[in-house]
C-alpha cells in the first residue's frame, strides 16, 4: 500500500521499534464485524440461529468478527438482528455506557452505527438524540434506525451552535466521534489516503475545537463525554483533551487497557487502538466527566390517545394496543419517547414512525413492523431464513401460502421483516421496493 510519506514519518516517530509491526498490518486483510441487535434478540439466541462463522470482539458483549463476505444479503439482516460495524468502532459507545434513564446526544452520528449501539444499551428507553450536519448522510441513519427498531430516537440536522442553545445543560451523556483526518482508516478505505493529501490536519483541529467549544454547553453538571477519532496524530487526540482540561472543569476517567489497547501519549487515562496490537483498525478514545452539580433534564411524559383508525387497527390485529405519546405530523403517526422542548433546532425524525392516516383507515409503515416482536401481533406468517419464500418476499414478489385474511406480520425465523395482506391463498407483498433484496 502506498502510504503518504508524511504519515509514515509521523508514525515512525510515534511508535519507534514497533513501527515495522504497524506497517506490516497494511499488507493484511481488514477485520470485519457485526453487532447483535439486542433490542430484538439476545446474543445467546442469535448464536443459536445464525449460519455465520463468528468470533467474539473482546471489548463488547454483543460484537463479533465475521468471515462471511455478504452479511447484508442474509434475511436476518433484513430483520434487523445485527448491524455491520467495524470492530474498533464499537468501543466508544461501550466506554460511554449510557443507562436507560439518560438523555444521550450522539453529535456526529451518521451513518448511525454508534447510535444503534447506544439505543440497544439504553433498551430503547430514555432519550437518544442523534445529529449530523449532512442531510444526505442522515438518510442512512434513519433507514438504519428503522431497520434496528429504534423507538427512543430523535434525529437532528443542525449546527452544534444551535443545538447548544436548545439543549443547554440537558444532556447526561455526550458522544463526539469527531470529524478527523482519518489516518486509522487508510487500510479500510482507499479514498482516505487520496483525501489525506488535501485534508489539512490544522483545519480538522480548528473544526474539532469549534465543536467542543459549542457542544460542551449541553452537558449536565455531572455529564460525561466520550471523544473519539479514527486518526493517530496527537493534534486531533491528546491535544484536544488537554484543551478541554485546561478550559473546562472536567477530569479524565480511566479506560481499561485490556485487549491490546495502549495508553495515550503522555496521557495514561485515554486509549489508543493500533492495528498491530488489536484485531481492528486505528482508533482513539477518551472519557471525561464534568465536575459540577447534576440538574434534572426534565423529560416529559405526554401520553395521548391514539387516533381512532390506529386504535381500531391495533384492536383488530395486536394482542395489546400500544400506549404512549402519539403525535400526528402531516397525516403520519409517531409514537414518541419521553421528550423535552426541542424548539429552535431542525428535527428530521421523532420516535417510532407507525404509519399514515388514509381517509378512514390506517396504513402501517415498514418501521412499525420492524419495531414489533412477533408475539405482539395476532396474524403471523413465518418463513424460514433458508426458504425460497423469504427470498421471494424480500424481492417484492407475490407468494402463494397459508395465512389469515387481512394484514399479516411477515417474519423470518420468528422475527418481523415487513407486512403482507393475505386473501384467497395469495400474499400481497407490502415490502418497500426501495428496500428490495438484490443479488447484484
Steps between C-alpha positions, in 0.01 A plus 500: 500500500636841401473702823571876520865558598404764757274244667773234504746748653248596767430138593870409505557775758192398696558123510877460492594132490136395451477688169587197283226293666256786442589539133472125442128513581436693177575184304247301706125467461269740681285372785126502444239488772133483587325608820196302615193723540396412854182707462370209292691189603740395774859413410439142613190464281676656203794261524256208499344601166774676303682311223803732521845403623548749785766585759430739792635855497648508853415859595123469453250230597299516176771541234651230278761467229346353186659322207189483280540743211129579456335553841275770350333238274373268774131520606607556862652831385163609358342411835745738671657227713849644456685810384815483287770697681879518508617344831704799629202729440303302760718632785380864552138405582626234743716761674214752518281228658160677500211386717132473407421817698754724324470780248771412247631712212695342213620814327666378178282195461453399135488232367393392847700203625573653839143631535364149435735365767405772751127435450551129568696576817217732609243225428302748287433709813600853597569741216763456230564807282709436188623788287695543183562816302468308171140439393620247238681289761196510728296299251714196582463563874120519478480183293730321746291622793184358343674172418628464858159584651605817687220671692678742735677692222468861386711599198627854450659663196655817638819683597637446848461871581120470473495170685694667781223751554214248494666228710684728744599285804245228413726217378623225733728317254666654194677310222718690255649274234674800355556572131873438456783436254417127500851355527362189667286420196776489237491120480122480486424785258726592208330836467624587852855497364402703197329761718788523748722708273239773476345456847675747726553373857498861620156545346380186681634633830324831449173322421533269802575797727191685377285192555626455854466869588133493402374157592655472849233750608236228454647280773326474834702600806640149543465400137743267328672538163662238281720652232627268227671514164630254242835675465845467661658847528509672840363832371150356453515272803699567819537870419122536472458333839761733654307792357183381675675443831652848484175679415226302679446367855545138388705197586603192306352160578739209448429257215620145567800401291390144436478321165817662361396862556787731592514819703499836329815698434583667833137436600456158667121521552406499129514204262672462166414210271777404258442235230819311593375469861133408444278334241354823367579836345658807658301693760535745788259522793482723809237539772454819704256606770389846607561604859171669583150449635259275312180662377166335419475477115118529529391224265125521463253210481226640275280192444214555256219299342579320173303616193178302462603317180833399654320386815266290283800348318670411829183353651447289186854366460704550817484304823543820704459849344796735533484786749699819536548837334344481152567795271360567152724692260354553150281187526793291623468345846796474737539351846742728682740429785487718811595838357641841578441827317702494175382835366777671305666199336418316179338167589481249212376194688310454826457166672334198339324561167184285512327582173269729305142613541316435171143636510318243714783252545850458640786377282787356709857596416794267443658652813194391700556138395870510579438647845261221600568156641313209349331425833328841490303433180212260442548408134848369416649336192846367584742395226822315588810705416622229259168477313414604146197688634701745710720585202190556287355724770820708523496535120144640520342203321145369555498174698256210523473391864270435793388798706210693649302765319629855536832629631763243596833572666755323281786344696811295442604255771246673725621859443302767307620616159191682369128488414284305261125481433364150456187392312397183315835324534706796373720738695501854365857608562531834683878497530636847400647494151790724607605234755478216247762225520735502202766243417705732285 
